[in-house]
Amino acid sequence: MQKSQVSWLICLPLVICLCVPTKAQNAKQTDQDAGNTKVLWTTEPVRVDRKNQKLPRAPDRRLSEPFPDHIYIPKSVRVSDSTTFQVGDDIFRLAFLEPIPPQKVCKTEEGRRWSCGLRARTNLRAMIAGKQIKCRQTGQTEQGVPLVNCEVHFGVTLAEDLLRSGSATMTPDAPVELTKASTFGVETRAGIWSDAEFLNANGGRRQ
């Protein structure tokens, strides 16, 4: 037998001893497992008491977002006037605005008549139909209809768009931020502001 083969046969038992755990090692590991009471997973059903769970909570979206309520408006949305719309059984009215009555007929200083009330209602429908708008409820009417402030385009509210187009007028409690949009409608004689009688009665100012 060659010398290298003899050396290999001598080292083989040592390698086996190192690779195979002894009974004492197995017993020690079993004792450690028995004393480890922190179970990472269980195969048994466990009832979770959410009230006693102390887990980090995500911030309330209604507090962190200016318009937390997302409403999808169908293309067939019902619009009763220039500030009120209905989605399913839910009716909403835009806050800070007075609607233009749908039957309102405007007359310019030149004597031209046109259905400004119907145009105002059509403008609201065109702004929201088939779109997803973001809103925040600010209160409700005496009839219990939610008053909402909404935006379709980022940073621009429906109230601003309607005021610019003369499709609504401001309420006394409207925020000062809407004044610029209302002034634009007045200066361009848009919508209701093209009505000579209405313009003279309001002195070219907000209602």
C-alpha positions in Angstrom: 0.0 0.0 0.0 1.3 3.4 -0.9 2.2 6.0 1.7 -0.5 8.5 0.5 -3.2 5.9 0.8 -2.2 5.0 4.4 -2.3 8.8 5.4 -5.8 9.1 3.9 -7.1 6.1 5.8 -5.7 7.5 9.1 -7.5 10.9 8.5 -10.8 9.4 7.5 -12.1 8.7 11.1 -11.2 12.2 12.1 -13.2 13.7 9.3 -16.2 11.5 10.2 -16.1 12.6 13.8 -16.1 16.3 12.8 -19.0 16.0 10.4 -21.4 13.8 12.6 -22.7 15.5 15.7 -22.3 13.6 18.9 -25.2 12.6 21.1 -24.1 15.2 23.6 -24.3 17.9 21.0 -27.8 16.8 19.9 -29.0 16.7 23.5 -27.6 20.2 24.1 -29.4 21.6 21.0 -32.7 19.9 22.1 -32.4 21.5 25.5 -31.8 25.0 23.9 -34.9 24.5 21.6 -37.0 23.5 24.6 -36.0 26.7 26.5 -36.7 29.0 23.5 -40.3 30.2 24.1 -40.2 32.9 21.3 -42.0 31.2 18.5 -41.7 32.8 15.1 -44.4 30.9 13.4 -47.2 28.6 14.4 -49.3 26.0 12.7 -52.2 26.4 15.1 -55.0 29.1 14.5 -54.4 32.2 16.6 -57.0 34.8 17.4 -55.6 38.3 16.9 -56.9 41.0 19.2 -56.5 44.2 17.2 -57.4 46.4 20.2 -54.3 45.2 22.1 -51.9 45.3 19.2 -49.4 48.1 19.5 -48.5 48.5 15.9 -47.6 51.7 14.0 -50.5 53.2 12.2 -50.5 55.0 8.8 -51.5 58.7 9.1 -55.2 59.4 8.6 -55.6 60.2 4.9 -58.5 62.5 5.6 -56.3 64.7 7.7 -53.2 64.7 5.4 -55.0 65.3 2.1 -56.9 68.4 1.2 -59.4 66.4 -0.9 -59.5 62.9 0.6 -62.8 61.6 -1.0 -62.4 60.3 -4.5 -65.7 60.2 -6.5 -66.0 58.7 -10.0 -68.6 60.6 -12.0 -70.3 58.6 -14.7 -70.8 60.1 -18.2 -74.6 60.0 -17.6 -74.3 62.1 -14.4 -77.5 64.0 -13.5 -76.9 67.7 -13.0 -79.9 69.7 -11.7 -78.2 73.1 -11.8 -74.7 74.6 -12.1 -73.7 73.5 -8.6 -75.6 70.3 -7.9 -75.0 66.8 -9.2 -76.1 63.3 -8.4 -74.1 60.1 -8.5 -76.4 57.0 -8.0 -78.6 57.9 -5.0 -76.1 60.4 -3.6 -76.7 64.1 -4.2 -73.9 66.7 -3.8 -73.8 70.4 -3.9 -70.6 72.5 -4.5 -69.7 74.6 -1.5 -69.3 78.4 -1.6 -71.4 78.8 -4.7 -74.8 80.0 -5.7 -76.2 78.3 -8.8 -77.5 80.0 -11.9 -81.2 78.9 -12.2 -81.4 76.6 -15.3 -84.4 78.6 -16.6 -82.4 81.9 -16.4 -82.3 83.8 -19.8 -79.7 86.4 -20.0 -79.9 89.6 -22.1 -76.9 91.5 -23.2 -76.7 95.3 -23.4 -77.2 94.9 -27.2 -80.5 93.1 -26.5 -79.3 89.6 -27.5 -80.9 86.8 -25.4 -79.4 83.5 -24.6 -80.1 80.6 -22.2 -77.3 81.3 -19.7 -78.9 79.1 -17.0 -78.8 76.0 -19.3 -75.3 76.9 -20.4 -74.1 77.1 -16.8 -75.6 73.6 -16.0 -74.0 72.2 -19.2 -70.6 73.7 -18.1 -70.7 71.8 -14.8 -71.7 68.5 -16.6 -68.8 69.0 -19.1 -66.3 69.5 -16.2 -67.1 66.3 -14.3 -68.8 63.8 -16.6 -66.7 60.6 -17.0 -64.0 61.8 -14.6 -62.8 61.1 -11.1 -62.9 64.1 -8.9 -61.5 64.6 -5.4 -63.6 66.3 -2.8 -63.9 67.3 0.9 -67.2 67.7 2.6 -67.4 71.1 4.3 -71.0 70.9 5.7 -74.5 70.3 4.5 -77.6 72.2 3.4 -80.7 72.5 5.4 -82.1 69.6 3.5 -79.1 67.4 4.5 -77.4 67.6 1.1 -73.6 67.3 1.5 -71.7 70.5 0.6 -68.4 69.6 -1.0 -65.4 71.4 -2.3 -63.9 69.5 -5.2 -61.1 69.6 -7.8 -60.7 67.9 -11.1 -57.3 69.3 -12.1 -54.5 69.5 -9.6 -54.6 72.8 -7.8 -57.8 74.1 -9.4 -61.2 73.6 -7.8 -64.5 73.2 -9.6 -65.6 76.4 -7.8 -62.8 78.4 -9.5 -63.7 77.0 -12.9 -67.4 77.8 -12.5 -66.7 81.3 -11.3 -64.3 82.0 -14.2 -66.9 80.9 -16.7 -69.7 82.9 -15.0 -71.6 79.6 -14.3 -72.1 80.4 -10.6 -71.6 83.2 -8.1 -69.9 83.3 -4.7 -71.8 82.8 -1.4 -71.1 85.3 1.5 -69.0 82.6 3.3 -66.8 81.8 0.3 -63.1 82.0 1.1 -61.2 85.0 -0.2 -59.1 82.7 -2.5 -62.1 82.5 -4.8 -62.3 86.3 -5.3 -59.7 86.2 -8.1 -61.7 83.7 -10.1 -64.9 85.6 -9.6 -63.3 88.9 -10.7 -62.1 87.2 -13.9 -65.6 86.2 -14.7 -66.9 89.7 -14.1 -64.2 91.4 -16.1 -64.6 89.1 -19.1 -68.4 89.3 -18.9 -68.6 85.5 -18.9 -71.8 83.7 -18.3 -74.2 85.4 -16.0 -72.1 88.5 -16.0 -73.1 89.1 -19.6 -76.6 89.8 -18.4 -76.9 93.6 -18.3 -79.6 93.5 -15.6 -77.7 91.2 -13.3 -74.5 93.1 -13.8 -76.1 96.4 -13.0 -77.9 95.0 -10.0 -74.6 93.7 -8.6 -72.4 96.6 -9.6 -70.0 94.3 -11.3 -69.2 92.7 -7.9 -69.8 89.3 -6.3 -73.3 88.7 -4.8 
